[in-house]
Amino acid sequence: MSERPLQYFSDEALARSRRLSPEQTLRYLEGFRLLHGAPRPEKSRLISVRVPEGLLDTFKAKAARAGVPYQTQLKRLMTRWLEEA
């Protein structure tokens, strides 16, 4: 497991950060991510798939009971299937 960078802040820096706007905070975090080489999330593509309504409803219900968004679960299943090959 690789070590992740850890940023320490002085009390003064924390006080300044509390005054930042949400946009300024996002710019800071993106700069930090770029500086430390964190990978950007892969771009997603919208697709259309015909699925029988009953199957989709049941899948959504099971995902909801598990506390997982159903699209996230679909992506997990696709990834697992590819890793098995």
C-alpha positions as CSV (number, residue, x, y, z in Angstrom):
1,M,0.0,0.0,0.0
2,S,1.4,3.4,-1.0
3,E,1.7,6.3,1.5
4,R,-0.7,9.1,0.9
5,P,0.5,12.7,1.5
6,L,-0.6,14.3,4.7
7,Q,-1.1,18.0,4.9
8,Y,-0.6,19.7,8.3
9,F,-2.0,23.2,8.9
10,S,-1.1,25.9,11.4
11,D,-3.9,27.5,13.4
12,E,-3.5,30.7,11.3
13,A,-3.9,28.7,8.0
14,L,-7.0,27.0,9.4
15,A,-8.5,30.4,10.3
16,R,-7.8,31.7,6.8
17,S,-9.3,28.6,5.2
18,R,-12.6,29.2,7.1
19,R,-12.9,32.5,5.3
20,L,-12.6,31.0,1.8
21,S,-15.5,30.8,-0.6
22,P,-16.6,27.4,-1.8
23,E,-15.0,28.2,-5.2
24,Q,-11.7,29.1,-3.6
25,T,-11.8,25.9,-1.5
26,L,-12.3,23.8,-4.7
27,R,-9.5,25.6,-6.5
28,Y,-7.2,24.9,-3.5
29,L,-8.2,21.2,-3.4
30,E,-7.8,20.8,-7.1
31,G,-4.3,22.3,-6.9
32,F,-3.4,20.0,-4.1
33,R,-4.6,17.0,-6.1
34,L,-2.6,18.0,-9.1
35,L,0.5,18.7,-7.1
36,H,0.4,15.3,-5.5
37,G,-0.4,13.4,-8.7
38,A,-3.8,12.0,-7.7
39,P,-5.5,10.5,-10.7
40,R,-8.5,12.3,-12.2
41,P,-11.7,10.3,-12.2
42,E,-12.2,8.6,-15.5
43,K,-14.8,10.4,-17.7
44,S,-18.2,8.7,-17.8
45,R,-20.4,8.2,-20.8
46,L,-24.2,8.2,-20.7
47,I,-25.6,5.0,-22.3
48,S,-29.1,3.7,-22.9
49,V,-29.9,0.1,-22.2
50,R,-33.3,-1.6,-22.5
51,V,-34.0,-3.6,-19.3
52,P,-37.3,-5.3,-18.4
53,E,-39.1,-3.1,-15.9
54,G,-39.5,-5.8,-13.4
55,L,-35.8,-6.6,-13.4
56,L,-34.9,-3.0,-13.1
57,D,-37.4,-2.4,-10.3
58,T,-36.2,-5.4,-8.3
59,F,-32.5,-4.4,-8.9
60,K,-33.2,-0.9,-7.7
61,A,-35.0,-2.2,-4.6
62,K,-32.2,-4.6,-3.7
63,A,-29.6,-1.8,-4.2
64,A,-31.7,0.5,-2.0
65,R,-31.9,-2.1,0.8
66,A,-28.1,-2.4,0.6
67,G,-27.7,1.4,0.8
68,V,-26.0,1.6,-2.6
69,P,-27.2,3.7,-5.6
70,Y,-28.3,1.2,-8.3
71,Q,-26.1,2.8,-10.9
72,T,-23.1,2.4,-8.7
73,Q,-24.0,-1.3,-8.2
74,L,-24.3,-1.8,-11.9
75,K,-20.7,-0.3,-12.4
76,R,-19.4,-2.6,-9.6
77,L,-20.9,-5.6,-11.3
78,M,-19.4,-4.7,-14.6
79,T,-16.0,-4.2,-13.1
80,R,-16.1,-7.5,-11.2
81,W,-17.1,-9.3,-14.4
82,L,-14.2,-7.8,-16.3
83,E,-11.8,-8.7,-13.5
84,E,-12.9,-12.3,-13.6
85,A,-12.0,-12.7,-17.2
